[in-house]
Amino acid sequence: MNKINTDSKQIDEILNRGTIMEILPTSKEFREKLTSGEKLRFYIGADPTAKALHLGHAQNLMILEDFRKLGHEVIFLIGDFTGMIGDPTDKSAARVRQTREDVENNFKEWLKQVKNILSFEDKDNPVKVKYNSEWLSKLNFKQVIDLASNFTVQQMLERDMFQKRINENKPIHLHEFLYPLMQGYDSVAMAVDVELCGSDQIFNALAGRTLMQKLKNKNKFVIAAKLIADEKTGMLMSKSNGTGIFLDLNPNDLFGAIMSQPDGMIKPLFLGCTRIYLIKINKLMSLDNPRDAKAKLAREITAIYHGEDKAQKAEEEFNKIFRDKSKPTDIPEIKLSKKECSLLELLIETKLASSKSDARRLVQQGGVRIDDVVQKDFEKEVEIKNEMIVQVGKRRFVKIVL
């Protein structure tokens, strides 16, 4: 049995890093547990409703790994059952329900993406992977009713997104009421001591705390991690805001995506998505040019997921394009048989735009170049030449091959 590390400095480095928003019932009680030497069972759960995790997920998984390194048992729970239902958290309408095949394909990709931040292969204390279909799919109707008897409709209606839907005259489906019940039962089925979640999941985590108290006569701690947000504007990192950074990006795209983040994201990403010590982060944040700190951040995160060599090459490639104004070393080639087509059609055929409206928007924003010449007329006919280079934005290039 591995020994539990109760070193106060290491525990404080985790708790005081600035990535944890709240610990329930209290931080004091939780810290006392950590220093007691008792081995705790932690878990974090996620529904595989998308093919890729993003850096917000990575932050929480890295916190989980910090506790594993102290010697505690940690579980990465794949919500393969709940993923087919859909959590209504922060949604103004019910989620589109996933098929079993969708869920299975997604979580296979997830495990590949997180292998560098969670230690699944550790000999003494590996991260455990569990799937909540193991117990949720076996509950009969009587058991579901028994679980539901521990909550009231008023308690469920306390969720902000339900209140919003009621005010907007939008429907709330019955199965969405049952979602916190299912997530809560995960804690009971695994007999956990601690649940780690994002701040948007506190309601569901507390449902698990209620069930643990009533069914197991046991207290469960809830650690709510902060959502990654621009410290200057408060804007959350998300795909819809154009600031989402996903873990399946190749080294060049990952490095570039981090470099394109606003300056207010530099420190939150250092804190949440690297394990550079706080004292060094503060020194980096005091540099005269924020770009130097951002480059260090991009290099560090890219190295975590792709290795130091690829991170270095990604930085060199980025500098070549943005600092030295050169073309990328490897430009994807697209074969075309046409000798002439409209600019909008060219952008769609080269997959630089997803639709005519998208292509029109790119041209209107001045983001399209052909052989370094900005294209301003989206209705123009373009003569297709061999090895002609089409560029969208600063980082997307395509070479035409006839």
TACOR-V909983 format. One record per residue. N is the residue number from 1. RES is the residue in one letter. D_FIRST is the distance of its C-alpha to the first C-alpha in whole Angstrom. Layout:
n & res & d_first
N & RES & D_FIRST
N & RES & D_FIRST
This chain:
n & res & d_first
1 & M & 0
2 & N & 4
3 & K & 7
4 & I & 9
5 & N & 13
6 & T & 15
7 & D & 18
8 & S & 21
9 & K & 23
10 & Q & 21
11 & I & 20
12 & D & 24
13 & E & 25
14 & I & 23
15 & L & 25
16 & N & 28
17 & R & 29
18 & G & 31
19 & T & 30
20 & I & 29
21 & M & 32
22 & E & 31
23 & I & 28
24 & L & 28
25 & P & 29
26 & T & 29
27 & S & 27
28 & K & 27
29 & E & 25
30 & F & 22
31 & R & 22
32 & E & 21
33 & K & 18
34 & L & 17
35 & T & 18
36 & S & 16
37 & G & 13
38 & E & 12
39 & K & 10
40 & L & 13
41 & R & 14
42 & F & 17
43 & Y & 19
44 & I & 23
45 & G & 25
46 & A & 28
47 & D & 31
48 & P & 32
49 & T & 36
50 & A & 37
51 & K & 36
52 & A & 35
53 & L & 32
54 & H & 34
55 & L & 33
56 & G & 32
57 & H & 30
58 & A & 28
59 & Q & 28
60 & N & 26
61 & L & 23
62 & M & 23
63 & I & 22
64 & L & 19
65 & E & 18
66 & D & 18
67 & F & 16
68 & R & 13
69 & K & 14
70 & L & 13
71 & G & 9
72 & H & 11
73 & E & 11
74 & V & 15
75 & I & 17
76 & F & 20
77 & L & 23
78 & I & 26
79 & G & 29
80 & D & 31
81 & F & 32
82 & T & 33
83 & G & 34
84 & M & 37
85 & I & 38
86 & G & 38
87 & D & 37
88 & P & 40
89 & T & 39
90 & D & 41
91 & K & 43
92 & S & 47
93 & A & 47
94 & A & 45
95 & R & 43
96 & V & 44
97 & R & 42
98 & Q & 40
99 & T & 40
100 & R & 37
101 & E & 38
102 & D & 38
103 & V & 35
104 & E & 33
105 & N & 35
106 & N & 34
107 & F & 30
108 & K & 30
109 & E & 32
110 & W & 29
111 & L & 26
112 & K & 28
113 & Q & 29
114 & V & 26
115 & K & 24
116 & N & 24
117 & I & 23
118 & L & 20
119 & S & 17
120 & F & 17
121 & E & 16
122 & D & 13
123 & K & 11
124 & D & 8
125 & N & 9
126 & P & 12
127 & V & 15
128 & K & 16
129 & V & 19
130 & K & 21
131 & Y & 25
132 & N & 26
133 & S & 29
134 & E & 27
135 & W & 27
136 & L & 30
137 & S & 33
138 & K & 32
139 & L & 33
140 & N & 37
141 & F & 40
142 & K & 39
143 & Q & 36
144 & V & 37
145 & I & 39
146 & D & 37
147 & L & 35
148 & A & 38
149 & S & 39
150 & N & 37
151 & F & 39
152 & T & 42
153 & V & 44
154 & Q & 45
155 & Q & 41
156 & M & 41
157 & L & 44
158 & E & 43
159 & R & 41
160 & D & 44
161 & M & 44
162 & F & 46
163 & Q & 48
164 & K & 49
165 & R & 50
166 & I & 52
167 & N & 54
168 & E & 55
169 & N & 55
170 & K & 53
171 & P & 51
172 & I & 48
173 & H & 46
174 & L & 45
175 & H & 42
176 & E & 41
177 & F & 41
178 & L & 38
179 & Y & 36
180 & P & 34
181 & L & 34
182 & M & 32
183 & Q & 30
184 & G & 29
185 & Y & 28
186 & D & 25
187 & S & 23
188 & V & 24
189 & A & 23
190 & M & 20
191 & A & 19
192 & V & 18
193 & D & 18
194 & V & 20
195 & E & 22
196 & L & 24
197 & C & 27
198 & G & 30
199 & S & 33
200 & D & 35
201 & Q & 32
202 & I & 32
203 & F & 34
204 & N & 32
205 & A & 29
206 & L & 31
207 & A & 32
208 & G & 28
209 & R & 28
210 & T & 31
211 & L & 29
212 & M & 26
213 & Q & 28
214 & K & 30
215 & L & 28
216 & K & 25
217 & N & 26
218 & K & 24
219 & N & 24
220 & K & 23
221 & F & 23
222 & V & 25
223 & I & 25
224 & A & 29
225 & A & 29
226 & K & 33
227 & L & 35
228 & I & 36
229 & A & 39
230 & D & 42
231 & E & 42
232 & K & 46
233 & T & 47
234 & G & 44
235 & M & 44
236 & L & 41
237 & M & 40
238 & S & 41
239 & K & 42
240 & S & 45
241 & N & 46
242 & G & 46
243 & T & 43
244 & G & 40
245 & I & 38
246 & F & 36
247 & L & 33
248 & D & 35
249 & L & 38
250 & N & 39
251 & P & 38
252 & N & 42
253 & D & 42
254 & L & 39
255 & F & 40
256 & G & 44
257 & A & 42
258 & I & 40
259 & M & 43
260 & S & 46
261 & Q & 44
262 & P & 46
263 & D & 45
264 & G & 43
265 & M & 40
266 & I & 39
267 & K & 37
268 & P & 36
269 & L & 35
270 & F & 33
271 & L & 31
272 & G & 30
273 & C & 30
274 & T & 29
275 & R & 27
276 & I & 29
277 & Y & 29
278 & L & 31
279 & I & 34
280 & K & 34
281 & I & 35
282 & N & 38
283 & K & 39
284 & L & 40
285 & M & 41
286 & S & 44
287 & L & 45
288 & D & 49
289 & N & 48
290 & P & 46
291 & R & 46
292 & D & 44
293 & A & 41
294 & K & 41
295 & A & 42
296 & K & 38
297 & L & 37
298 & A & 38
299 & R & 37
300 & E & 33
301 & I & 33
302 & T & 34
303 & A & 32
304 & I & 29
305 & Y & 30
306 & H & 33
307 & G & 32
308 & E & 34
309 & D & 37
310 & K & 37
311 & A & 37
312 & Q & 40
313 & K & 42
314 & A & 42
315 & E & 43
316 & E & 46
317 & E & 47
318 & F & 47
319 & N & 49
320 & K & 51
321 & I & 52
322 & F & 52
323 & R & 53
324 & D & 55
325 & K & 56
326 & S & 56
327 & K & 55
328 & P & 52
329 & T & 51
330 & D & 50
331 & I & 52
332 & P & 52
333 & E & 55
334 & I & 57
335 & K & 60
336 & L & 63
337 & S & 66
338 & K & 68
339 & K & 70
340 & E & 71
341 & C & 69
342 & S & 68
343 & L & 66
344 & L & 64
345 & E & 64
346 & L & 63
347 & L & 60
348 & I & 59
349 & E & 59
350 & T & 57
351 & K & 54
352 & L & 55
353 & A & 56
354 & S & 54
355 & S & 58
356 & K & 61
357 & S & 61
358 & D & 58
359 & A & 60
360 & R & 63
361 & R & 60
362 & L & 59
363 & V & 63
364 & Q & 64
365 & Q & 61
366 & G & 62
367 & G & 59
368 & V & 60
369 & R & 62
370 & I & 63
371 & D & 64
372 & D & 63
373 & V & 66
374 & V & 65
375 & Q & 66
376 & K & 68
377 & D & 70
378 & F & 67
379 & E & 70
380 & K & 71
381 & E & 72
382 & V & 69
383 & E & 71
384 & I & 68
385 & K & 68
386 & N & 66
387 & E & 63
388 & M & 63
389 & I & 60
390 & V & 60
391 & Q & 57
392 & V & 56
393 & G & 54
394 & K & 53
395 & R & 50
396 & R & 52
397 & F & 54
398 & V & 55
399 & K & 58
400 & I & 61
401 & V & 61
402 & L & 65
